[in-house]
């Protein structure tokens, strides 16, 4: 009897232990379909984003911030006497950056100005000589007129004296004197004409001297201009608004033309990005497309921009040693084309991190200049709206 009474107790214990195990399996069975729904939903979101937006985004991390940096050096030789700017200091266009000793160049300018004054005096002297020579020519013309009148009188007297000698009313001596006076008048006329010719030739020479003196004056004026320019080169100024950097000049240093003393980088609003896209990404690349620029320095500080232009050739052709593929050991390599991207000025003004040379990731939306980036959930919402 006891054995029979103990069997139901054993069955009740087994049933009691199996009930919690059954209840534990039920939540696991519920999580599996839920996980599958989540995966399918996530896949749907990604697929919706890909077909509406993602497949039109061309991206590259081979992109760098660049700017038109001006590396400045002296155009004349001299000693550095002042450096008015500090390292990494903002400057305005025309601000002095490096000052050279100007004493020698000031002396050369004074010398050139003195030579110019002398040349101007020479021009004035030559002009006065021409005026004087014109007066001499006028005097020679008057002498010719006087000689002609004297020749006319002497010729008439000689004619009358000859007639009187023939008729016996005058002596031969008087006739000889009259003929001599006529010959003297002829000689005086020839002399006056010769003096007039000589004065005219002298005027031609003096006119040429004016041209020669004027040429010397122009040469002296050019020398003054050159001396003034060289004197102005003693102060190296900023060519545009920007930031001074890479200063190599030192006080007292003697510098020669061609030396690199300081550089000026443009302000943030003048910077741009050069992104090197693969040739397989350029099919829909065009001017004006929107670009999202994500810097490596801070992935949360993205900038907006637009495609400005595409390079006329691949970067390889612009290299120092362009590739020559007409060889037996040819290996095909995907080429890259530099694309210039203009940064939004408002974003550039707010981006304190923006520096030339930094790396960024460029994402170009090739759908069009007016395309809007919706993101993952925005693309899904847009897809549902179109489905309705």
ABEGO torsion letter per residue (X at the ends): XAAAAAAAAAAAAAAAAAAAAAAAAAAAAAAAAAAAAAAAAAAAAAAAAAAAAAAABBBBABBBBBBBBBBBBBABBEBBABBABBBGBBBBBGBBABBBBAAAAAAAAAAAAAAAAAAAAAAAAAAAAAAAAAAAAAAAAAAAAAAAAAAAAAAAAAAAAAAAAAAGABBAAAAAAAAAAAAAAAAAAAAAAAAAAAAAAAAAAAAAAAAAAAAAAAAAAAAAAAAAAAAAAABBBBABBEBBBGBABBBGBBBBBGBBABBBBBBAAABBBBBBBBAAAAAABBBGBBBBBBBAABAABBBBBBBABBBABBAAAABABBBBABBABBBBBBBBBBBBBBBBAAAAAABAABBBGBBBBBBBBAAEAABBBAEAAAAAAAAAAAAX
